[in-house]
């Protein structure tokens, strides 16, 4: 069966699933494979759970007329998404960047969905599988698509653009993330700018933060929409408050680094003719989730700023800058290792340790094997177990505490001891 025939099956219900634990009625089940699983083995189970058809790429699993054999299921998923994109007569916004892309995507979606039927990337499903799934979640009722694109190697954004074909683009920033794959900050800039290259070649539009010199330089020959000049930062202590066009907005986001994310959402909202009232209400009602810039108080009356979804040197310094400005007598910082930094790892962890000293931050806990190798006057704890032991034996109450580290450190586990 060729891709056009499979697409006709998809168009019967506009549903695609790749996980039999979350199968939906009348869906197309695509049997993806990974290092530790083979989706082909669940083809029959998917049908029993309600799938209309299962798509496999191993002949031995074709045990029913409802199981369709293709050469490569992943490639079929991507081709299906690309074909679907070509039928969608809607604007699609492509987002990438080193830091803040998921939060920015959520904010933009929150604002635009007040007046449009939007479909946006769920969570951070932003890779060669997530982007196709996002596109295939768009139905004839979708009016604007918002697609987050992630990458840790060159040419990945280029590949995702070829599938998503964005009409608009925005790069949040260029930071020291995934240096293991990109090699250097220059490599990060080149890789993320693949979105700019696509927009330029296809005469599309890019949103630009004029305070970011790299964005300005890289978009000189592209049709641009600059951040709305009326957007102003009023306060970030710790919640971010902004104004725009004589509107005042009090958000539930923390940290001055979220100002650019909010500015992007306001700018796109105004560009797509969202009313000022709807923009204001959307931003004020947005609540961060999933360990991203969350703030709450514990039973011990500690106020936690939980930003433990991910970390790299750029986002770490931004979080520390904002935390250093918070007015509080009792403050503590818990930082976990930053991963995927390659040969720059030792230098960057040492730099963060010294940055804490430069900001005159006290009660700094550095957690993990990488931070443990630094020369630092701060308390170093080689593992989470060591952190747990320290927190269990230390009376910490009425503190403002920043918790930040890479996803693999899972520092949100510290909440139980604070």
GINORDA-V501884 format. One record per helix or strand of 3 or more residues. SS is the DSSP state (H for helix, E for strand). FROM is the first residue (numbers start at 0). LEN is the number of residues. If there is no record, write none. Layout:
SS,FROM,LEN / SS,FROM,LEN
This chain:
H,2,8 / H,19,3 / E,27,3 / H,38,10 / E,52,4 / H,58,3 / E,66,3 / H,72,15 / E,90,6 / H,100,12 / E,117,3 / H,129,7 / E,143,5 / H,155,9 / E,167,4 / H,178,4 / H,184,8 / H,193,8 / E,204,4 / H,212,6 / E,222,4 / E,231,5 / E,238,6 / E,246,8 / H,255,16 / H,275,10 / E,293,4 / E,302,5 / H,312,12 / E,330,6 / H,341,17 / E,363,4 / H,368,4 / E,378,3 / H,383,9 / E,399,5 / H,406,3 / H,410,7
